[in-house]
Structure formats: C-alpha cells, structure tokens
Amino acid sequence: MISESRCPVEDGELLVRRGGEGPVLLLIAGGTGSGDSYRALAKHLYADYTVVTYDRRGHFGSSDATTGPVPVALQADDALAVLDHVTDGPALVFGSSAGALIGLDLVARHSQRVTTLVAHEPPAVHLMPDAGGWLEAAAEQVRLARSGELMAAVTRFADAIAGAALPDLPNIRLPHEQDWIRLFDRELTSFFDYLPDLRALRKASTEIFPAAGEGSRGRYHYQPAKILALELGLPFTEMPGAHLAPQRNPAKFAAALKDLLNPEG
C-alpha cells in the first residue's frame, strides 16, 4: 500500500509517497522532478525497502513560492526535509541525473543522515576537461526555451542523453509542459553549474557509489561518475542500461541497485 503525505519545506510543500517494508530508501528524481518517474522501479524494491519518493519543489504535486534560480543546495535541503519527515535515523539514498547531484550535496553537508548513496550519472560537467562545450549547450537550451522554442530545447536536451531521443514526428505534443519550462527557466543552469564538494565528500561517513549505465558510454552524463570515483578514491560502478534505465529497465536496474545497497544479499 502506498501512502501520500505533505512535507513542509522553506517556501513550499512537497508531495511525498511511501511504500514497502524495510530500511528507508529515498529515491531522488532528476529530469522534471516527478517522484512517480520511479514508480516501476519502486515496485521491485518494496519487498526489501521502505521506498520514499517525492516531487521536487514546484513540480507536479509539490509547491514553491520562491522566484529565480533554484540552487542545488535548496534542493538538497528539501531532500533532507523529506528524510526528517519519514524517519529519525539515517537512510539509504539513490539519485539519478540531477537527482544524483542533489544526493551528493545532501551527503556533502549532512552525511550523518545517509548511510549509502548511489549517484547514478550525475551531470557534474565541471569535472570534465571539455566542460565549456556542455555548459554552452545547456545555455542554448535555456535560451531556446525562454524565447518560446520549448520543443526545440527539449529535443536538444533529449538528443544528448543516451536512449532519450524524441520520436521524429510532426506536431508531437509535449507532456508536462509547465514542468519542462520550469526545468529550463529555473533549474538547468543551476544543475550544470554545480560542482560537487569533493573535499566534504572525501570526509563523509557515507558509503558513496558513483555509477553510470553501460549504455551511456561515450555520453556526457557517463564520464562525470568515472571522474568523481577517481577524485574520491572510490570504485566506479557500471550498471545495466542507459541514462533512463531506472524507468525503462526497472527490473534489471533494481537488481543491480539492491546488490550495491546490500552486497551481503
């Protein structure tokens, strides 16, 4: 049985979903911030974990009274608030894409609340030697979206992600348009500008698994996880599928995730 509740945060309120039994596992969404993007994955985890998801502030069922850019630190504060909302003790955390950046910031500042973090394909492009090109690409997507060419921005965004290209159809309708507008207008630049606090992460008590999908090799969202692992002196983990594997290959991905979270089986 899945329960829903409202979690108060600074200048907003988050829609939180909870289901399953066992240790608390928080799943932090990337993309347009929908906790339901992990619905299929969560079904494969309920037998082993109390799975917690939430809609990021301002997306779907969550509210946000702030204006202007949304910093990654504020998103991480929201994740901490969700943890405080559901448990008194430390928890397991999984984040993919922007959700992985949020997880990294959460651990950098509140490692005592997270026992294990699996950071799947964090787009920490500042770790890459060719960061400039990716920052320019993100800036162009923001410019397109703000000038009314939202579909062009979404198409460029998706084309850069392994397995996420949009079908080449005329007059395709873009679902969740307002959430895409918010991503480009208020979040994307903050995500791409974010550099994980390597010094704090090295000192953290949290077990951190930088990970990327085997199907993402050669893409910009694969390399940062490898560099992060090297910078932190940690092993790099390759997981099944590509960037959207948590959504498109939930059974295989859940099995690999459980192996990381509970290696003793």
Summary of the structure (lengths in Angstrom):
residues: 265
radius of gyration: 17.2
end to end distance: 24.6
largest distance: 52.1
contacts: 897
relative contact order: 0.15
helix: 46%
strand: 19%
